[in-house]
Amino acid sequence: MERSTAYILWLSTLNGRQMQKQELEFSPSYIEIGNKKISRINTIAIVTQKNQKEQYASLTLDDGSAQIRVKTWQEDVKVLNGISIGNTVLVIGKLKEYN
């Protein structure tokens, strides 16, 4: 399966958009912007909050237009080691709804 394109977006572009759930097990959820179905984004933002435990971690990111929470679990938690509040980060990831 080919990896979806990670679109460069302002975080405010995500506000008010409904996630479209796919019926097929391995088809990613997405938001529609224009004629594009976006399931991955590429953004540069400032870390404004960090919460890191052994099995779970999250960052709150602010790109000047809006904020978003980035989450990771299990073995991927170590990816956030060395990242601190105030750091500028490049994040490429899947869009998902949580709770």
Sequence and secondary structure as in RCSB ss.txt:
>XXXX:A:sequence
MERSTAYILWLSTLNGRQMQKQELEFSPSYIEIGNKKISRINTIAIVTQKNQKEQYASLTLDDGSAQIRVKTWQE
DVKVLNGISIGNTVLVIGKLKEYN
>XXXX:A:secstr
     EEE  GGGGTT   B  SSTTS  BEEETTEEE EEEEEEEEEEEEE SSEEEEEEE SS EEEEEEEGG
GGGGGTT  TT EEEEEEE     
